[in-house]
Amino acid sequence: MSKNPKIHSLQALRAVAASLVVIDHTLLELSDNAPSNYLTKIAYILGNTGVYSFFALSGFIMVFVSWSGFGGVSASINFFWRRMIRIAPLYWIGTLAALGFHKVSATHGAQDSWRELAYSVAFIPYRGSDGAWSPILPQGWTLNYEMMFYVIFALGLCIPRKFGLPIVCAVLLTLVLVGGQSGSPVITYLASPIVLWFLLGIALAIIWKYWELSEPTWIGKSAERLEPIGDASYSLYLVHGFVLTMVLRFWVGAGGSPSLWLVPVSLVVAIVAGWVIYVAIERPLLGLLSSKNKIKSLRARTTKSATSVLEGGPASIRHNI
């Protein structure tokens, strides 16, 4: 698979999307999620923009990095494994931390048990006791859609691109159109029109590849300033709920009345916390798991080559022997 040139603006967009979600949740704390409050309306606009951007970016990036990798089961397996080690370990750690925090602080998730934990770590949507479709770590609801998309995309990778990509798009579109009539609450939930943002990202990536587009230098240079936040955007996304809770408790405990100043303060603290988690946990963990995957792949290739030699192998190998 040929190496793709880096698009710096993708990481910058991740940084912006994660920041919008943090601002969204901070504003909801200020408005107490009251429908009539103007802050609630602004919050939902910003939050939806952030989540939709994440899904579109995911669709774009999956096609962009896998463009020359269609048509093989091994590529499909490798793709899904790389997605798993990128998403799952940190999310599992965050889920366990959230469960412990809920139990200790007697918050809304204090009643969660092994059932909720199993569904959460398996990326299976479920309706909680409060009626909401929310895993133990609330931000994980988007990851349930992401994992569904990865499974569908991985299956599409098994066949040539000219068939694989249309099939992936058709499956997603069909899910949205008829999934609601399946009779399954889980499928109905996953059939949300929000899935169409993956399709938008796929379409943009196809246009980018077919027209051989490239990132303008001036945009790339400007985007580089936000890349560090973009690199840590996943950690930022997962940790920001805990950060907001702590900042708000400290704010009120210090005798302050929550105001709009809570927004920039929470955003800065969340970005710093996200960066610390990224440097201390996410990046080392990803490096460790990626290294093990590379070693496993190298051993598999070495074994295959050795077997080829022992069985006679290509003419050139027989000649050298």
C-alpha positions in Angstrom: 0.0 0.0 0.0 1.6 3.3 -1.1 2.1 6.0 1.5 -0.3 8.9 1.3 0.9 12.5 1.6 -0.1 14.0 5.0 -3.0 16.4 4.9 -2.3 18.7 7.8 -5.8 20.3 7.8 -7.4 17.0 8.7 -5.7 17.1 12.1 -6.7 20.8 12.5 -10.3 19.9 11.7 -10.1 17.2 14.4 -8.9 19.8 16.9 -11.8 22.1 16.0 -14.4 19.3 16.1 -13.2 18.2 19.6 -13.2 21.8 20.8 -16.7 22.3 19.6 -17.9 19.3 21.5 -16.2 20.6 24.7 -17.8 24.0 24.3 -21.2 22.3 23.6 -21.1 20.4 26.9 -19.9 23.4 28.9 -22.7 25.5 27.6 -25.2 22.8 28.5 -23.9 22.9 32.0 -24.6 26.6 32.1 -28.1 26.3 30.6 -29.0 23.2 32.6 -30.0 21.8 29.2 -33.2 23.9 29.3 -34.8 23.9 25.8 -35.9 27.6 26.1 -32.4 28.8 27.0 -30.5 30.3 24.1 -27.3 28.8 25.3 -28.8 25.3 24.8 -29.7 26.1 21.2 -26.1 27.4 20.6 -24.7 24.3 22.3 -26.6 21.8 20.1 -25.5 23.7 17.0 -21.9 23.5 18.0 -22.0 20.0 19.3 -23.8 18.6 16.2 -21.2 20.4 14.0 -18.4 18.8 15.9 -19.8 15.3 15.8 -20.9 15.5 12.1 -17.3 16.7 11.3 -15.8 13.7 13.1 -18.0 11.3 11.1 -17.2 13.0 7.8 -13.5 13.1 8.6 -13.7 9.4 9.5 -15.3 8.5 6.1 -12.7 10.6 4.3 -9.7 9.2 6.1 -10.7 5.6 5.8 -11.0 5.9 2.0 -7.9 8.0 1.8 -5.6 5.7 3.6 -7.1 2.5 2.2 -7.4 3.6 -1.4 -4.8 1.1 -2.8 -5.6 -1.6 -0.2 -8.9 -3.0 -1.6 -9.2 -6.5 -2.8 -7.8 -8.7 -0.1 -8.9 -10.4 3.1 -5.5 -9.7 4.7 -5.9 -6.0 4.0 -9.4 -6.1 5.6 -8.2 -7.8 8.7 -5.2 -5.5 9.0 -7.4 -2.5 8.6 -9.9 -3.6 11.3 -7.1 -4.5 13.7 -5.4 -1.1 13.3 -8.8 0.6 13.9 -9.3 -1.5 17.0 -5.9 -0.7 18.6 -6.5 2.9 17.7 -9.9 3.2 19.3 -10.6 0.4 21.8 -7.8 0.3 24.4 -8.1 4.0 25.5 -11.9 3.8 25.4 -11.9 0.7 27.6 -9.6 2.5 30.1 -11.9 5.5 30.0 -14.9 3.3 30.5 -13.5 1.6 33.5 -12.4 4.9 35.0 -15.9 6.4 34.4 -17.5 3.4 36.0 -15.3 3.8 39.1 -16.0 7.5 39.2 -19.7 7.0 39.0 -19.6 4.4 41.8 -17.5 6.6 44.1 -19.3 9.9 43.5 -22.8 8.3 43.3 -23.5 10.1 40.0 -26.0 9.1 37.3 -24.2 5.9 36.3 -23.7 4.6 39.9 -26.3 1.8 39.2 -24.4 0.4 36.2 -23.4 -3.2 36.4 -21.5 -5.9 34.5 -24.3 -5.8 31.8 -23.7 -2.2 31.0 -19.9 -2.7 31.1 -20.1 -5.6 28.7 -22.2 -3.7 26.2 -20.1 -0.6 26.5 -16.7 -2.3 25.9 -18.2 -4.3 23.0 -19.5 -1.1 21.3 -23.1 -2.4 21.4 -25.7 0.3 21.9 -28.1 -0.2 24.8 -30.9 1.7 26.5 -30.0 2.4 30.1 -32.2 2.5 33.1 -32.9 6.2 32.5 -34.1 5.4 29.0 -31.1 7.0 27.3 -28.9 5.3 24.7 -25.7 6.1 26.5 -22.8 3.8 27.4 -20.9 4.1 30.7 -18.6 6.7 29.2 -21.2 8.9 27.6 -19.0 10.1 24.7 -18.8 6.5 23.6 -22.2 6.8 21.8 -20.3 8.1 18.7 -17.8 5.3 18.9 -20.7 2.8 18.5 -21.4 4.3 15.1 -17.7 4.5 14.3 -17.3 0.8 15.0 -20.3 -0.1 12.9 -18.8 1.9 10.1 -15.4 0.2 10.5 -17.0 -3.3 10.3 -18.8 -2.4 7.1 -15.8 -0.7 5.6 -13.5 -3.7 6.5 -15.9 -6.1 4.6 -15.8 -3.7 1.6 -12.0 -3.9 1.6 -12.2 -7.7 0.8 -13.2 -7.0 -2.8 -11.8 -4.7 -5.5 -12.3 -0.9 -4.9 -14.6 -0.4 -7.9 -17.1 -2.8 -6.2 -16.1 -2.4 -2.6 -16.7 1.3 -2.2 -20.1 1.3 -3.9 -21.1 -1.7 -1.7 -20.0 0.2 1.5 -22.0 3.2 0.4 -25.1 1.1 -0.5 -25.0 -0.7 2.8 -24.9 2.5 4.8 -27.6 4.1 2.7 -29.8 1.0 2.9 -29.4 0.9 6.7 -30.6 4.5 7.0 -33.6 3.9 4.7 -34.9 0.6 6.0 -33.1 0.0 9.3 -35.9 1.7 11.2 -38.3 -1.1 10.0 -36.1 -3.9 11.2 -37.9 -4.4 14.5 -34.6 -4.3 16.4 -34.1 -1.4 18.7 -30.3 -1.6 18.2 -30.5 -1.6 14.4 -33.1 1.2 14.5 -30.7 3.2 16.7 -27.7 2.6 14.4 -29.9 3.5 11.3 -29.9 7.2 12.3 -29.4 9.6 9.4 -26.3 10.7 11.2 -24.6 7.8 9.4 -24.9 9.8 6.2 -22.0 12.0 7.3 -19.7 8.9 6.7 -21.0 8.9 3.2 -20.2 12.6 2.7 -16.6 11.9 3.8 -16.3 8.9 1.5 -17.6 11.0 -1.4 -15.1 13.8 -0.7 -12.2 11.3 -0.5 -13.2 9.8 -3.9 -13.3 13.2 -5.5 -9.9 14.0 -3.9 -8.3 10.8 -5.2 -9.8 10.8 -8.7 -9.0 14.5 -9.3 -5.6 14.0 -7.6 -6.1 17.0 -5.4 -3.5 18.2 -2.9 -3.5 20.4 0.1 -2.5 24.0 -0.7 0.8 24.9 1.0 -0.6 27.9 2.8 -3.4 25.9 4.3 -1.1 23.2 5.4 1.2 25.7 7.1 -1.7 27.4 8.9 -3.1 24.0 9.9 0.1 22.9 11.5 -0.5 25.2 14.4 -3.5 23.1 15.5 -1.9 19.7 14.8 -0.8 19.1 18.4 -4.4 19.5 19.5 -5.6 17.4 16.6 -3.1 14.6 17.6 -4.6 14.6 21.1 -8.2 15.1 19.9 -9.3 11.5 20.7 -7.9 11.8 24.3 -9.5 15.2 24.6 -12.8 13.9 23.4 -12.8 11.0 25.9 -11.6 12.9 29.0 -13.4 16.2 28.6 -16.6 15.1 30.5 -14.5 14.3 33.6 -12.6 17.5 33.2 -15.8 19.6 33.0 -17.2 17.9 36.1 -14.1 18.7 38.1 -13.8 22.3 36.8 -17.4 23.0 37.7 -17.1 21.5 41.1 -14.0 23.5 41.8 -15.6 26.6 40.5 -18.7 26.3 42.7 -16.6 25.1 45.7 -14.5 28.2 45.4 -17.6 30.3 45.8 -18.0 31.3 42.2 -21.2 31.4 40.3 -21.0 29.6 36.9 -20.7 32.2 34.1 -19.6 32.3 30.5 -16.0 32.4 31.7 -16.5 28.7 32.4 -16.3 28.1 28.6 -12.8 29.2 27.9 -11.5 28.0 31.2 -13.0 24.5 30.7 -11.7 24.4 27.1 -8.1 25.2 28.1 -8.1 22.8 31.0 -9.7 20.0 28.8 -7.1 20.6 26.1 -4.2 20.4 28.6 -5.7 17.3 30.2 -6.3 15.7 26.8 -2.7 16.4 25.8 -1.4 14.9 29.0 -3.5 11.7 28.5 -2.3 11.5 24.9 1.4 11.8 25.8 1.3 9.7 28.9 -1.2 6.9 27.8 -2.6 7.0 24.3 0.6 7.5 22.3 2.8 5.0 24.2 -0.1 2.4 24.2 -0.6 2.9 20.5 3.1 2.6 19.8 3.3 -0.6 21.9 0.3 -2.3 20.2 1.4 -1.2 16.7 4.9 -2.5 17.3 3.5 -5.9 18.3 1.3 -5.9 15.2 4.3 -5.2 13.0 6.4 -7.9 14.7 3.5 -10.4 14.1 3.2 -9.4 10.5 7.0 -9.7 10.0 7.0 -13.2 11.5 4.1 -14.2 9.3 5.9 -13.0 6.2 9.2 -14.7 7.3 7.4 -18.0 7.9 5.7 -17.7 4.5 9.0 -17.0 2.7 10.7 -19.9 4.5 7.9 -22.2 3.6 8.2 -21.1 -0.1 11.9 -21.9 -0.1 11.5 -25.3 1.5 8.8 -26.2 -1.0 10.8 -25.2 -4.0 9.7 -21.5 -4.2 10.1 -19.4 -7.3 12.6 -20.2 -10.0 14.9 -17.4 -8.9 15.1 -18.8 -5.4 15.8 -22.4 -6.7 18.5 -21.0 -8.9 20.2 -19.2 -6.1 20.1 -22.3 -3.9 
